[in-house]
Amino acid sequence: MKPVAPKIRMGFVGGGEGAFIGQAHRQAAGLDGGFELVCGAFSRDAANNRQTGAALGLAASRCYSDWQRMLDSEAALPADQRMELLVIVTPNHLHAPIAGQALKAGFHVFSEKPAALNLDELLTLKAVVQSSQRLYGLAHTYLGYPMVWQARDMVRSGVIGAVRKVLVEYPQGWLSQDVAAQGNKQAGWRDDPRQSGIGGCIGDIGTHAFSLAEFVADQSIERLCAALGTHVSGRQLDDDAAMLLQMSQGASGVLIASQVCAGEENPLKIRVYGDKGALEWRQEDPASLIHRSVDQPLRVLRSGVGQPWLCEAARQRMRLPAGHPEGYLEAMANLYGDFARAIRGKVEGHDAPGVPGIEIGLRGMAFIEAAIANHRGDAKWTELVCTA
């Protein structure tokens, strides 16, 4: 009988009652049974913090009033009791400070994106990550979908030939109205540059589209030409973006990200065109990957355990037979699963194989800053620069 691996002890900063993303992370981390929640500093609101901890079955002594107290207290516990992994699900401005201190204290870190507020702050965090010998990961959840890995494998193996065109779009509609003025806290902090950073929509969902484009096309975006917009009166940050892309191996592209497309939910979509064919994947139908060819009928590849025509990387990220939907939580759970294997395997360095890390964060921040600089300036094209 195969021995049962011990669960990895996990703590949370943020994710108190009423916070969608914190609950999603806890559900995803628990899906495969690899983690155990042992502590948290869930909210600056004392009542919310206590209620969240109690609802999750934690002892009051492991529900901390703030993240600094949690790091100090957990580090002082015996090695077989203290948390091993810190999950950060706070507003953006706290991601880098908390991650840096947690890494210095000897904890692995899995953080919501973006990794930091700006490139300078991120480069400082990168130095800490590299010197810590602890693992660091980012929750680019859409890179956990099996058919995204299948698409990347087909690009790499030449199924669609040399990539010529990449079209990626992420329209949402939840900010079509001024919901921040109506008391929506999630909308409120996202429009505050002190908490969100210099990018609104471009940082929140544009980075997802950007990282998906680079991942599937298997080449980097080198230059862009961007137009950003703010459609809701009084809003401080962008809520709409469109741009042209130039990629490292000659492909051109278009990226659209918007949160004012009324009625849209989360239809993230990518199309990659080569000289022999094309691929299309849609987040709202994540089990399907459309393959078009210049000389064959269209075919639709479907995810599912035991499908021999899918690549190994896709198959190992599936749990159910074909026809049983796996979605957002399962994709996030794949990132947690890869992180767990890296922790248990005592992977050296700071990258957990299969999990977006500090370099993905650096690329995303360079993308945000290049898009905003191009929009504000007079240059036709702006290069993505990942150094200060």
N, C-alpha and C positions, 0 to 999 in steps of 0.2 A: 504494500500500500504506500502510495507516494506521500511523503511527509507534508504536513500543512505548513506553509510559510507563515511566520508571525506577521500580524498586521502592523503596518507602519503608523506610528503615533503622529497625529496631525492636529495642528492648531489653526484657528482662523482669526484674522483681523478684519473687521467689517462683516457684513452679511447678517445683520440683525433682522428681527421681525419686520416684514414689509419690503425687504430687499430681494428682488427676483434673483439676481445673479449669485448671491450667496447660497440660496437654497438650491439652485441648479448645480453649483459646485459640490455641495454636500451629497446630493443625489448621485451625481456622476462618480464621485470618489467612492461611494458605497456600492456601486453597481456590481463590481467584481469581487468585493469583499477584501480588498487589499489594504484598506485604511481604517483606522479607528480614531474618531474625534475625541481628544482628551482635554482640550482647553480652548479658550477664546477670549477675545476682547471685541465683542460683536457690535457695540454701539457706544457713542459718547453719551447717549441718554441712559442714565443708570437703570431706570425701570426696564427699558427695552433690553438692555444687556442682561439683566437678571432673568427676565422672562424668557429670552432666547436660550440662555444656558439651561434653565430649568426644563424647558420644552425639549431640549436635546439630551436631557438626562445627565448633565454634567454636575459635579459637585460645586457648591458655591465657591470653594477655595480655588477652583481652576477657572473661574469666570473673572477676568481681570478688568479693572476700571479703565486701563489704557494699554496700548501696545508696548510701551517702554517697560511698564511694570511686568507685563507678561514675559517679555524676553528675559529680564533679570531673574524673575522667579523661576521660570522653567529651566534656565541655565544652571540654577543652583540645585535642582533636583538630581537624584541619582540617575545615572546614564540609562538604566532600564525603565525609568518612569517618565522622564522628560519628553516633550514632543521632539520629533525628528524633522518634520516638514511643516513650514509655515505657509499658509495660503492667504494671499492678500486680495481682498475684494472690496477695497475702499474707493472713493473718488481718486482721480488720477494724481493729484498733487502729493499724495502720500505713498505712492508706489515705490519710488526710488529711495526715499529716506528709510522706510520700514525695511525694504529688501536689503539695503546696505547694512543696517544694524543687525538684522537677523543673520546674514551671512557671516559677519564678523563674530557673532555669538556662537557660530558653529552649526546653524540650522540650514537645511535645504530650503529653497524658496520656489513656490509656484505662484505667479502673480497674474492678475488681470492686466490687459494691455491698455494703453501704451506703457512701456517700461518706465518712463519718466516724463517730466513736463517739457523738456527741451533737450537738444543735442548735447550741450555742455554737461547737464546733469546726468545724462545717460552715459557719457564717456567716463565720468567719475564712477558711476555704478559699475561699468564694465571692468574697470581696474580692480574694484573690490571683488567682483565675481571671479576674475581670473586668478586673484591671489588667495581666494578663500578655500579652494579645493572642495567646495560644496556645489551641489547641482542647482541650476537656476533654469526655470522654464516660464513660458508665457502662454496664456490661454487664448491662442489663436484657434478657436474651437473648430472652425471649418476645415482646418488642415488635419482633423482627426477622422474625417469621413472616408470610408473604404474606397468609394468610387473616385474620390479625388486622387488617391494614391494609384488607382488603376489608370486614370487619365494620364498622370505623370509618367507611369511606366510605359504606356503606349507611345507617348511623345519621345521618351528616351530610346525606345527600341525601334524608332523610325516608322511606325505604322502609318502615320500621316505625313511622313517625309519632313522636309525642312520647314520649320515654322515661319509663316509669313505674316500672319495677322492674329492679334489677340484682342477680343472684345470682352470686357468684364463690367458688370453693372450691379449695383446694390441700391435699389430704390426702397424707401420706407415712407410711411405716411403719418407716423405718430406725432410728428412735430408740425403738421400742417396748420394747426392752430396754436395760440399762445397758451399751452397747457401749463407752463411754468407759473404764469400769473394766476392759474386756477389751483395752485398748490401742489403740482406734481414735482416732488423732490428730485426725481431722476432727471427731469428736464431742467430743473433749476441749476443744479451744480454743473451740468454739461454746458450751460451757457455762461458760466462764470470763468473767465480766463485764469483766475487765481487757483481754481480747482481743476479745470479741464485742460489748461494749456492754451496755446495760440490757435489750435484748430477745433472747430465744432464738429460738423458732420464729417469733415475730411479726416479727423482724428478718430472719431467714434466708429464709423463704418467704412470710410474710405480706405483705412489701413487694412481692413479685412479683404477688400477687393484687390488691393495692391499685393498683399502677400499671397493671395490665391493665384493671381496672374503670374507672379515670379515662380511659384512652386510648380504649377501645372506646366507652364511653358518651359520650365527648367532653364531659364536665363534671366538675367537681371535687367531691370529697367534703368537705363542710363540717363535719359533726358526726358523732360515733359514740358508741355505747354498747357497752362491751366487757366480756367475761368471759374471763380467762386462767387457765390451769391448768398444774400441774406434776404429772404422774402417776407419774414414776419416782422412787423414794425416793433422796434425796441430791442430786438435780439442783438446780442453783442458779437456772436461768432457765426461763422458760415453755417447754413443749413442746406446747401446745394453746391455740387461741384461737377465739372466736366473737364476732361483733359485728353490731349493727344500724348502718346507715348512712343519713345524710340528705345528698342531693346538691344542688348549687347551682341546678339548674333544676327542682327539685321531685320528682325521683325518690327512691324509697327503695331500700334495698338490704340484703343480708346477705352477710357475708364470713366464711368458715371457713378456718382454716389449722391444720394439725395434723401432727405428726411421730410420733404414737403410734397411727396407724390401721394396725394390724397387717396386713401383706400388701399394702398399697398401694405403688405405685411412684411415678409422677409424674403423676397424673391431674388436672392443673390444668384447670379448666373454667369458662367464663363463659356466662351466659345473660342477654340483655338484652331486656326486654319493653316494647314501645310500644303505643300505642292502635290501631295497624293490623297489628301482627305482632310477630315475635320472631326473635332470632338466637341460635345456640348454637355455640360452638367448644370443642374439646377438644384439649389438647396431645398426648395419646397417639394422636390421629387428626388431625394438623395440616393435612392436605390437604383436609379437608372443613369446610364451613360450612353449618349447617342453617338454613334460612329458613322460618319458619312465618308464615302469613297468616290473617286472620280469615275470608277468603272464597275461599281458594284451597288446593289440596292442598299438603302439605309438599314442599319441594324441597331438594336437596343440591347446593350449588355446590362444584366440585372445582378445585383448583389445577392449573396446568400452563401451559407456554409456549404462547402463541397462542390462549388462551381469550378471545375478544373480549368476552364478557359480564363480565369482571372489570375492575376499575378499574386505571388506569395504575400507581398506587403498588404494587398487588399484583403486576401483571405484571412490573414491573421488578425484583422480588425473587425471581423464579423462574428456574431454570436448565434444567429438564427438562420433557419433554412429560407430559401427564396420565397418571397411573398409575405414574409412577416416583417413589417416596417421597423427599421432602426433609424433613429433620428438624432436630434441635437444632443440629448443627454448621452447617448451611446458614443457619439463623436468625441464629446468632452471626456467620457470615461476611457476612451482609447488613449488620450494624452495622459490621464492619471495612471493607466495600466503601464504605459511605457516608462513613466516616472518611477513607479513602484519597482519595476524590473531593474532599473538603473540603480536605485538605492540598495536593493537587496544584493545586486551583483557588485556593489562597491565600485561602480564605474569611476575611473580616475578622471580628473578634470572637472569641468563645469557643465558639460552638455549631456543631457539624457537622450540617447538615440531615439529618434522619432518625435521628440518634443521640440517645438519652436523655442529657441533660446535667445541669448543676449544679442547675437548677430542679427536675428530676425527683428528684434526690437530696434536695433540700430538702423536697419534698413527702413523700417516703418517711420522712425523719427526723421530720417533724412528725406523721406517722401513727403511728410507733412510740411517740413520747412521749405523744401524746394517748391511745392505747390503754392504755398502762400507767398513766397518770394517772387515767383513768376507772375502770379496774379497781380501783385502790387507794383511790379516793375515794368520796364519797357522792353525787356529782352523777349525774343520769340521763343527761345528754348532755355531751360535752366537745368543744369546737371545736378544729379543726386550726389551729395558729398557726405560721406560717413565719418568725417573727422572735423574737429573744431577749426 
